[in-house]
Amino acid sequence: MTVGSTPPRPKRALLLLLLLLFFSPLLFAFLVYYGTNWRPLGRTNHGTLIEPARTLPVVTLPQVKADLLIGKWSLVFIGDGACDSQCRDTLYFIRQTQLSLGNLIPRVQRVWLATDHCCDPAADMEKQPPLIAVDAHAPAALPLLAMFPDDQRASTIFIVDPRGNLMMRYDSHADPKGLREDLKKLLSLSHIG
């Protein structure tokens, strides 16, 4: 090196280019999020949320605890007690879903609210974990049944949280993995039930 020469200085343009490359994704995300109406769906559930969640009334039915839907996560099916093939398919669906939960099985119960002709003994009540069949055709059950959406009940599974809130619904013809994944997520995030 000679005495009169100075070391080369970094080019400012190169430094600015590197900074722009580093910060441009952040700037773009900021502009899209705050500068437009577009929002990501942010949906990770497979079922349909019931918004707002409905607090189910406590009803007294023959041979059933009044707080049946309190204390555990409940998979609820509402259908005729004669149980046609679609009913049996839905009961099988929720049974297999519960069994797939492994060590979380004790935190979930299956409840069948039979609206008439309670209850077909061949439906699946002898299997473990047991299905809780409830004769819900009495007038005392009407306030409870009124809280559940009545469209497509014959192929719908409802989730009730341990505090007795109706919160989600699933089509029993859909992929059972979705219900299982949602239940596992709810059970891992919940410290109740």
N, C-alpha and C positions, 0 to 999 in steps of 0.2 A: 504494500500500500504506500502510496506517496503521501507526503505531508499535506498537500493541497487538496486531496480528494476526500469526499465525505461518503459514508456508507449510503447505499441506495435506500430511499425512503419507501415504505409500503404505499402502494397506490390507493388513494382514497376511494377511487371508483370500485376497486375490487372489494374493499372492506364494506362499502355500502351495498354492493351486490350480494355479498354473503349475508349481511344483516337482513336485507329484503327477502332473500330466499328462506331464511330462518323464520321471520315473523309473518310472512305472507299467508300461510295457512291459518294462523291465529286471527289475523286481520279479516280474512275471508269468512271464517266461521262467525266472528263477531258481527260482521255486516249482514250475513244471512240471518242470523238469529234475531238480532235487534232491528234490522232494517227492513225485514219482510214479514209477511203474515205466516209464512211457512213454518211449521213445527213438525219434528219427527213424531211418529205415532206413539212411541214410548210404550207400546203394549207388549207385554210378555205373557199374558194369560191366554189360555186356549178357550175357556168358557166365556159366557156372556155375564158381565157384571150386572148386578141388579142395583141400580143407583137411584136414590140412596138405598142403603141396606135397610131392610124392614125388620123391626123388632117383632118377633112372633109372640102372640099372647100365650100365657100359660093357661091351659084348659085341663079340666078334670074329665078323664074318660075312664070307662070301666076297665079295671085290671091293668092300668097304666099309671106310672108315676106322673104327677103333674109337671114335673120339671124334666121330662124325658129328653128334650132337645137342649138341655143345659149341661155343661160340664165336659162334653166331647164334641169333636167335629162330627157332623152327621151328614150322611149321604141319604137324601130323602127321595123316595119315589111315591107318587100319588097315582093310584089306579084302582080299577074294579077288583074286588077280592076273588072273583072267579078266575082271574089271571089267564088271559089268552096267550098265544104264542109271543106276541110283542111284549107283553108283561114279563113273561119268563125270560125273554132275551134281555130285557132291561135289568131284571134282578140278577141275572148271570153276569152282566156287564159290571154292575156295582160290586158284586161279590169278588170277581177277578181283580178289579181295581183295588179293593181293600186288601186282598191277599198279596198283591204285588208290592205293598208298602213295607213288607218285611217287619223289622223291629218296631215300626210305627203303628202296627195294627191295633194295639190296645187304645190308641188315641182317637180311633175312628169307629163309628157305629153305622150300621145300615138300618134305615127305618122305612117301612112300607106303610103308608097311610091308605088303608083300603076304604074306598068311598061307598062300597056296597058289597054284599055277599061275602063278608070276611070269613075266613080266608082259606084259600086253596092249600090244603096240607102238603101237596106235592110241590109247592112253589120253591122251596129251598130253605125252610126254617130249621131243618135238622142238621144243616151243615155248619161247620165252624169257620170263622166266628159266626154266631147266630144272627139271623135276620130278625129284627123286632117288628112284628106285624101288629098294627094297631087298627082296631075297628073304628073308623072315623066317619061312620054314616049317621051317628047320633047328632041331634041338633047342637049339642055342646061343642062339637068339633067345627061347626060352621065358621066361627071367627078365625080359627086357625087356618082352615082351608082357603078362606077368602084372601089371606095374605100372599098366597102362592099364585103366580100368573097362571091363568087357566088355558092358555093357548098351547096346544101340543103336549099336554101333560103325559099322555100315554108313552111318549118317547123322551121324556125329560127327566134329568137327575138334578136335584137341587143340593147345594151345599149350605148348611147352616153352621155358623161358628159356635164355639163353646158358650157364648153369652146369649145364644138364642136369636141371632140375627141372620135372616135370609140374605145371602150375599152373592151367590153365583148360580148359574144354570148351565147345563150341558145337554147336548143332543146325544142320546144313547146310540145313534147310528154313526156318530163321528169316531175318529180314531181314539181308542181308549188311552193311548199314551198321553194325550193332552190333559185329561182329567188326572191321571197319575202324577204328571209333572207339576200341575198346579197344586195338587194336594201336598206333594212333598215340599214344595216351596212354602206353602202356607204353614205346614207343620214345622219346618225348620225355622221360620221367622217368628212363629208364635210361641209364647211361653205359657199359654193357657191351654187347657184341654188335653 
